Amino acid sequence: MTVLNRTLGNEEFANVLFALIKQYVKSDYKQDPVNKKLKESAFQIIRKWTDLNDPLLYSKSAIKLLKEHNQIPHYGLPLYSWKDRFACGKDDKGRSKLVYEHTTPISEFFYQLLECKSVDEVISKMIDYSGVCWITREENDILTNKFKSKRPNGWKHCYKECGIELAEGVFGSAFIT
């Protein structure tokens, strides 16, 4: 399931990512300081690419939290971006109560991209990327404890194992109750 706009920024970001990937795979020694920085750069580029797209998935708990904080207007569910993570406030540690969660961790997606042999293959992986989901801080803490950087058997399986239920009826900016 792709939950991001399928094309926004894909070509531009794919060109940059593919150049990084080509350089990264040239080295036999992956802990080389240059390769470490290339990998870190790729992670940031992937984050910036996902920031261009509105998340279309919300957990039931995130919807409940949004409703409690009067963050759902009469016309439907807003499409928050990462910068809106504090819309429902902060927890006692100063962290956002809402989390902009990459369903497939960025590190896992990066390793998938390393298999690409062309910009077109990178674009194809980007189109198939599972996207971002709004979840609560509590859900994120559980998910991070069990599946921080890998999602064995896929993100849906890991969400289910952590008790994260997705809200149904979220389509673009409309939420059907």
N, C-alpha and C positions, 0 to 999 in steps of 0.2 A: 504494500500500500504506500503510495507516495502522498505525502500530506503537505508538500510545499508547491508553490507555483513552479511548474515544470521547466520554465525557461528563463526566468529573471536572473540575469547575470551568469548563466551557465557558460556561454561561449567565452566571455572575458575571463572568468575565474578558471575555467578549464585550461585555457592557454597558459596561465601563470602556474597552475598546479602541475600541469604536465612538464613544464620546464624544470620545476623543482624535483619532480619524480625522476626525470631523466638524470639529473645531476646526483640525486641521492643514491640511485641504484648503481651508479658508476663505481662507487667505493666498495671495497670488500670489507672495510672496517667501519661498521655502523656507529661506533662510539667516537669516531673522529669528531673533533670540536666543530668543524664546519658542517658535517652531516647532522650533528645535534641541532645546530641552528637552522639548518634547512628543514628539519622535521618540525621544530617549534614554529617556524614560519608557515609551513603547510597547515599546521593546526590552527593558527590565527586566520589564515586565508579561508579555511573551511568555516570557521566561526563567522567571519564577516559575510561570507556567501549566505549562510543560513539566516543571518540577520536581515537580509533583503526580503525574506519571505515570511509571511504571516503564518504562525502555527494554526493548524486546523483541528488539532486534537486537544482535548481537555479531559482531565480525570474528573470523575464525579465529585470528588472532594474539592478540587479546584473550583468547579462550578459552584458548589455550596459556599465556599469561602468568598467567591466573587459576589454571590447574592447577599451574604451577610454584610458585606461592605458596600452594598448598593452600587456595584460596579458593572451591572448588566442593564443597559438602557432598554427602554420599551421596544425598540426596533430589533433587538437581538444581541447576541454575544459580540462584544468588541474583539477585534483581532489584535491583541496586545503583541508588542515586540519586546525583545529582551530588556530594553530600557524602561519598560513599564512594570518590571518585576516587583516594585515596591507599592503597587496600587492597593494592596491589602495590608500594608504596613510591614513591620519588622517583628521578628521573634525576640526573645529576651537576650539573644547573643548578637543582635543587630543585623541578622540575616533576613533576607526577604522571605515573606510567608509563601509567596508563589515562586516556583522555580521553572525556568525556561530550559527544559530538559531535552537533550539530544537523544532520541529513542535508540539510535545506533550511536554508541560513543564515538567521538571524533577520532580517537586513536584507532579504533576498529575500522572506521571508514578509511582512514589514511592507509592502513595496510591493505585494504581492498583496492585502493587506487594504485598501489605499487605494482599490481598485476597488469595495469593498463599499458598498452603498446602504442597508443595514439591519442590525440586530443579527442577524437570521436568516441573512443572507449571511455575516456574520463567523463565526457558529457553524458554518455549512456549510464554510467554509475551515478552521476549526479541526478539524473532523471529518476532513477530507481531508489534514491536515498529515502529512507523511511521518515525523515523529518524531525520536527520538534513538537513536544507536547507540554502543555502547562500542567504541572502537578503541584501538590502542596509540599512545603518544607519537610513535613513528617514523612510523606511518601518518598521524597528524595533521599532522606536519611536512611530509610530501610533499603531502598534500591542501591544506594552507594555502598552500604555495608555488605551487600551480597554480590552486586554486579557493577562495580565502579567503572571498569574500562572494557569489559567484555560482556556480551549477552549471548551465552550459550543457548542454542536452540531458538535464537531470535528474540527480538525485543518484546514481542507480544507474550511469549512464554515467561520471560523474566518479570514483566509487569504483573502477570497473573500470579506468579509465585510470590510476589511481594504484596499482593492484595490491592494492586492499583487497578481500579475499574475505570474504563473509558466512558465518558458521557456519550450517549447516543443522540443523534439529531443535530449535531453541530455541522453546519454546511456553510462555509464562508462566514459571513457576518450574521447569519441567522441561527438562533438556537430554538429548537422546538421542544416545548415542555410537555 
